[in-house]
């Protein structure tokens, strides 16, 4: 607790120094915040699994039975996120122009994710606390009163731009040394965002003079989509899939 108060005092001192040396600004405010929250955004009874009714024939007599239609997970826990935000608010020209610059970092642990399971399990997926992510962002905003006549024309302009990056830091899958490894089946990759497009790279259409190439590489015919051989082995397999992008703009 003493360290927190010491940091706050230093920030207040720094703010006074900056303000004293920057008379150009009407207002210049340094701010910082830190918060931690828990997330339980999963349906009730997810730890037990849901039952589904099924009709059976018992000596030609119909009977109603019940079975699990999703894998239960009694070890589910809260997803936890902590965020550090540092920003500067400013105002110039007697308040006619104002804005803010801020940066933030969010660390999320015990991610609640639906992990796909092999068909042999009898289930499609199981909800797990599957890893951790780190998100970094920066945002710049600017507002200006171009015309501000209380009894006449008023014209206000607002501008905002931001950048954001997310990456997976840890996953439930581990190697023999205990290090997190990519979960290709669920398309989760260390150092990449959670939601990525993992697929073959399309590079064109097989032409009429590429009959032999199309058949050898993919058992295709001219007119079908040509996929890029990423590892150069002459055939197209699952190993030729790559990360093409993400759904985060």
Phi, psi and omega per residue, in radians:
X1 nan -0.704 3.129
X2 -1.060 -0.640 3.123
X3 -1.119 -0.664 3.137
X4 -1.101 -0.811 3.131
X5 -1.112 -0.644 3.128
X6 -1.116 -0.724 3.110
X7 -1.130 -0.743 3.141
X8 -1.108 -0.691 3.112
X9 -1.118 -0.726 3.128
X10 -1.131 -0.672 3.114
X11 -1.140 -0.705 3.108
X12 -1.125 -0.703 3.107
X13 -1.125 -0.747 3.131
X14 -1.112 -0.678 3.137
X15 -1.112 -0.685 3.122
X16 -1.145 -0.704 3.132
X17 -1.113 -0.828 -3.119
X18 -1.068 -0.772 -3.103
X19 -1.129 -0.682 -3.108
X20 -1.170 -0.557 -3.071
X21 -1.636 -0.050 -3.081
X22 -2.199 1.209 -3.124
X23 -1.189 -0.192 3.095
X24 -1.085 -0.478 -3.079
X25 -1.593 2.438 2.950
X26 -1.297 -0.645 3.125
X27 -2.564 2.393 3.081
X28 -2.505 1.917 -2.997
X29 -2.183 2.185 3.052
X30 -1.673 2.318 -3.126
X31 -2.425 2.732 3.102
X32 -2.636 2.594 3.118
X33 -2.588 2.703 3.095
X34 -2.480 2.363 3.130
X35 -2.596 2.713 3.106
X36 -2.359 2.350 -3.121
X37 -2.361 2.773 3.049
X38 -1.933 2.668 -3.098
X39 -2.292 2.180 3.083
X40 -2.139 0.716 -3.033
X41 -1.356 1.072 3.038
X42 -2.287 2.673 3.140
X43 -1.093 2.713 3.099
X44 -1.070 2.677 3.050
X45 1.148 0.352 3.114
X46 -1.140 -0.459 3.140
X47 -1.246 -0.382 -3.097
X48 -1.768 -0.396 -3.050
X49 1.479 2.693 -3.139
X50 -1.693 2.581 3.088
X51 -1.682 2.594 3.069
X52 -2.242 2.405 -3.141
X53 -1.402 2.441 3.141
X54 -2.399 2.386 3.130
X55 -1.627 2.244 3.118
X56 -2.004 2.769 3.013
X57 -1.782 2.128 -3.110
X58 -2.118 1.716 -3.054
X59 0.914 0.893 3.129
X60 1.145 0.175 3.083
X61 -1.938 2.108 3.137
X62 -1.148 2.421 3.122
X63 -2.364 2.523 -3.123
X64 -1.669 2.214 3.092
X65 -2.165 2.978 -3.131
X66 -2.316 2.561 3.082
X67 -2.613 2.815 3.117
X68 -1.277 2.334 3.064
X69 -1.900 0.106 3.025
X70 -2.653 2.642 -3.084
X71 -1.277 2.163 3.080
X72 -1.314 2.718 3.091
X73 -2.486 1.639 -3.105
X74 -1.242 -0.096 -3.083
X75 -1.754 0.188 3.135
X76 -1.071 2.434 3.093
X77 -2.301 3.115 3.134
X78 -1.227 2.499 2.915
X79 -1.462 2.298 -3.061
X80 -2.079 2.365 3.121
X81 -2.252 2.372 3.050
X82 -2.167 2.385 -3.060
X83 -2.260 2.280 3.005
X84 -1.923 2.208 -3.102
X85 -2.218 2.229 3.094
X86 -2.211 2.280 -3.091
X87 -2.556 2.874 3.065
X88 -2.248 2.157 3.027
X89 -1.766 2.442 -3.098
X90 -2.468 2.764 3.096
X91 -2.623 2.372 3.139
X92 -2.389 2.975 3.086
X93 0.971 0.857 3.113
X94 0.993 0.677 3.072
X95 1.450 0.038 -3.126
X96 -1.295 -0.431 3.082
X97 -2.197 2.259 3.135
X98 -2.596 2.840 -3.137
X99 -3.132 -2.934 -3.099
X100 -2.710 2.623 2.994
X101 -2.221 2.229 3.140
X102 -2.528 2.595 3.070
X103 -2.194 2.655 -3.125
X104 -2.603 2.773 3.037
X105 -2.432 2.263 3.116
X106 -2.098 2.173 3.051
X107 -1.904 2.173 -3.135
X108 -2.049 2.269 3.136
X109 -2.093 2.816 -3.137
X110 0.947 0.861 -3.117
X111 -0.975 2.331 3.059
X112 -1.555 1.848 -3.090
X113 -2.316 2.609 3.037
X114 -1.551 1.968 -3.113
X115 -1.719 2.165 -3.140
X116 -1.173 2.511 -3.109
X117 -2.013 2.722 3.066
X118 -1.081 2.555 -3.139
X119 -1.006 -0.449 -3.115
X120 -1.149 -0.284 3.118
X121 -1.335 -0.346 -3.072
X122 1.526 -0.009 3.140
X123 -2.196 2.711 3.113
X124 -1.426 -0.716 -3.085
X125 -2.755 2.968 3.034
X126 -2.411 2.422 3.100
X127 -1.456 2.221 -3.079
X128 -2.381 2.776 2.854
X129 -1.461 1.723 -2.818
X130 -1.831 0.006 -3.132
X131 2.777 -2.756 -3.111
X132 -2.520 2.690 3.118
X133 -2.319 2.841 3.027
X134 -2.296 2.264 -3.141
X135 -2.114 2.284 3.097
X136 -2.137 2.494 3.141
X137 -2.647 2.776 3.056
X138 -2.432 2.486 -3.105
X139 -2.427 2.399 3.105
X140 -2.201 2.235 3.122
X141 -2.249 2.571 -3.115
X142 -2.533 2.300 3.082
X143 -2.262 2.496 -3.095
X144 -2.501 2.462 3.024
X145 -1.698 1.650 -3.111
X146 -1.178 -0.845 3.062
X147 -2.275 2.242 -3.091
X148 -2.436 1.232 3.113
X149 -1.763 1.933 -3.090
X150 -0.986 -0.495 -3.095
X151 -1.904 0.211 -3.091
X152 -2.571 -2.458 -3.069
X153 -1.286 2.358 3.064
X154 -2.196 2.386 -3.109
X155 -2.476 1.991 -3.128
X156 -2.059 2.434 -3.125
X157 -2.170 2.339 3.073
X158 -2.197 2.419 -3.120
X159 -2.348 2.428 -3.110
X160 -2.534 2.370 3.059
X161 -2.489 2.503 -3.095
X162 -2.578 2.782 3.065
X163 -2.354 2.559 -3.002
X164 -2.537 2.444 3.098
X165 -2.448 2.323 3.120
X166 -2.224 2.469 3.078
X167 -2.566 2.567 3.072
X168 -1.376 2.250 3.137
X169 -1.751 -0.507 -3.066
X170 -2.666 2.538 3.080
X171 -2.304 2.869 -3.101
X172 -1.198 -0.536 3.126
X173 -1.240 2.331 -3.122
X174 -2.247 2.688 3.001
X175 -1.560 -3.021 -3.080
X176 -1.151 -0.303 3.116
X177 -1.679 0.059 3.126
X178 1.483 0.172 3.130
X179 -1.562 2.500 3.122
X180 -1.142 2.454 3.108
X181 -2.233 2.846 -3.124
X182 -1.089 2.476 3.041
X183 -1.833 1.498 -3.020
X184 -1.140 -0.644 -3.128
X185 -1.019 -0.605 3.122
X186 -1.751 0.036 3.117
X187 1.063 0.763 3.028
X188 -1.978 2.247 -3.046
X189 -2.309 2.339 3.105
X190 -1.052 2.296 3.135
X191 1.501 0.001 -3.141
X192 -2.067 2.841 3.053
X193 -1.096 2.871 -3.119
X194 -1.134 -0.792 -3.070
X195 -1.814 1.880 3.124
X196 -2.213 2.789 3.017
X197 -1.664 1.911 -3.104
X198 -1.978 1.860 -3.009
X199 -2.782 -3.103 3.075
X200 -1.361 2.567 3.090
X201 -1.530 2.104 3.133
X202 -1.491 2.249 -3.053
X203 -2.137 0.148 3.104
X204 2.564 -2.780 -3.133
X205 -2.152 2.374 3.067
X206 -1.115 2.266 -3.109
X207 -1.585 2.983 -3.078
X208 -1.093 -0.502 -3.128
X209 -1.565 0.198 -3.126
X210 -2.035 0.600 -3.103
X211 -1.061 -0.879 -3.095
X212 -1.153 -0.715 3.139
X213 -1.107 -0.752 -3.129
X214 -1.105 -0.723 -3.117
X215 -1.226 -0.715 -3.095
X216 -1.216 -0.707 -3.045
X217 -1.399 -0.778 -3.003
X218 -2.371 0.104 -3.065
X219 0.994 0.766 3.134
X220 -2.001 3.133 3.133
X221 -2.225 2.800 3.090
X222 -0.935 2.469 -3.092
X223 1.805 -0.294 3.114
X224 -1.618 2.855 -3.081
X225 -1.188 2.376 3.103
X226 -1.652 2.277 3.122
X227 -1.834 2.582 -3.103
X228 -1.414 2.314 3.078
X229 -1.456 1.623 -3.008
X230 -1.159 -0.660 -3.080
X231 -1.694 0.013 3.022
X232 1.208 0.441 -3.130
X233 -1.602 0.040 3.063
X234 1.547 -0.112 3.106
X235 -2.316 2.731 3.136
X236 -1.743 2.058 3.109
X237 -2.296 -3.128 3.125
X238 -1.075 -0.390 3.130
X239 -1.223 -0.204 -3.132
X240 -1.571 0.032 3.083
X241 -1.326 2.546 3.128
X242 -2.407 2.947 3.054
X243 -1.413 2.033 -3.078
X244 -1.616 -0.353 -3.107
X245 2.826 -2.897 -3.121
X246 -2.434 2.805 3.129
X247 -1.521 0.058 3.072
X248 -1.537 2.073 -3.084
X249 -1.175 nan nan
